[in-house]
Amino acid sequence: QVQLVESGGGLVQPGGSLRLSCAASGSILSLYTMGWYRQAPGKQRELVATITVNGGTNYADFVKGRFSISRDNAKNTMYLQMNSLKPEDTAVYYCNANYNNGYKNLQGWGQGTQVTVSS
């Protein structure tokens, strides 16, 4: 199994910035596309951004121009730089990874990290 550990969440004022990290470890032969999702209270989990192993990115419209996703393949780590944060960005942010454990392709989720944007 893969372990995905997020960090970097917290409380920030509107207009502020945070950088989330997701470190993958465990039975990983290859990491493929990784992504960030978020879930606000009372709402469904939604896609924020994804990144392929070659660095190709995809963003939800509501974060374009404000958030930037990146990864360090040597460290099996993914990042999300969040700028110009708004109160509506408040949510639990989850890391997602598609990977191969040497036998088959699987998908894993992190435990989530809380981001709260409030004055």
Disulfide bonds with the S-S distance in Angstrom:
Cys22-Cys95 1.94
